[in-house]
Amino acid sequence: MTSGARQETSEAPPVSDGATMTRVTVARSILLFVLAAVAEIGGAWLVWQGVREHRGWVWAGAGVVALGLYGFVATLQPDASFGRILAAYGGVFIAGSLLWGMVADGFRPDRWDVAGALVCLVGVALIMYAPRSG
């Protein structure tokens, strides 16, 4: 093999269109979105607790670390398009933030919060998993 030749691997290339995604790939993608949401929302919540609730810099620092983990987890998505991943993740972030608020802070979303979150999740499904041609 010459130095400029592409090395063949058994690993599949990143998915760039919804038409070729398998159920396992979709399940992995959803799990990664959940992990990213826990890292980002949890990180932001820890920073909030450290600064706004005066719990100290250890809480805020842990939040910064979690936010860094979010950035890493996002890179593990099977789709190679940064814009698509971040756009879809926005919907996950909205729904996840409402859930986090319910669990961590006793927030009670109203029907409009729930409806908005569901619309966002439909958007996530369309952006990430709708079949695409070429």
N, C-alpha and C positions, 0 to 999 in steps of 0.2 A: 504494500500500500504506500502510495506517495504521501508526502507530508500535507498536501492540499486536498487529498481525497477524504470523502466523508466516511466515517467508521460506521459499519452496520451494527445495530444492537437489536436485541429481542424486545426491548422496551417500546411500547407504542408511543407515537408522537402525541403531543398535547392535542386535545380535541378542540377543533375550531368551529364546528357546526353541530347543532343539536340533532341532526339526522343520524349521526354516528354514535350517539351516546347510548351506552347500555344501562340497564337498571342499576348495576353495581356502580357504574360511573356517576349516575345521578344520585344514588344513595351516598356515595363518598363526597360528592359536591355539597349535598345538603348538610352532611355531618361537618364538613369544613366551614360552611356558613355559620352553623351553630357554634362551633369552637371559636370562630372569629368574633361572633357577637359576644360570647362570654368574655373573651379577652378585651375587646374594645369597650363594651359597656361596663364591664367590671372594672377595667382600668380607669375609665372616666369617673365612675362612682367612687373608687378609692381616692382619686385626686380630690374630688368634691368633698369627701369625708375629711381628708387631711387638711384642706384649706378652709372650706366653708363651715365645717362642723368642728374645726379646731382640734382635730385628732392628732395632728402633728405631721412632720415631714416623712416619717417612716411610712405612713399610709399613702401620702402623696408619691413617695418614691416607688412603692410597690405598684401604684397605679401607672407610673411611667413605664415600669418594666412590663406590665400587662399590655399596655398600649403598643410597646415594641413587639411583643409576641403576636398581637393582632396583625401587624404588618407582615410578619413572617408567615403566619397561617394563610393569609390571603394569597401568597405566592404558590401555595400547594394546590390551588384549584386546577382542574383538568383543562379548562379553556385557556388559551394563550392570550386572550385579549384583556389587557389591563382595564380599559374603559368599560367593557361589558361586565367584568367581575365587580368593579367598584360601583357601577350603576345598579346592578342587581343587589349587591350587598346593602345599598341604601335602604331598600325595602325590608330586608332582614333586620337592619338596625332599627328601623321604626317599630316594627312589631316586637322585636326583642327588648327595646327600651320600655315599652309599655308593660311587658311581662316582668322585666326587672323591677320596675317601679312597684308593681303589685306585690312581688315577693319581698323585696328589700325594704320598701318604705310604706307599704300599706295603701298604695295608690289604687283608686277604684276607677277604671276607665268607664266612660259612658258609651252609649251605643255608637256615637260618632267616632270615638277613638277606635272602637272595635271595627267598625265599617271601614275606616281609613286604613287600618292595619291590614285588613283582608284585601282591600284593593291593591295595596303595596305588594302583598305576597303573590297576588295574581300577576302583577307586573314582573316580579322576580321570575316566576315560572315562564312567562313569555320571553323575557330577555335571555334566560339561561337555557331553557329546555325545549323551546319550540323548534320544530324541524326547519332547517334552512337548506336552500339549494345553493350549491357551489359557492 
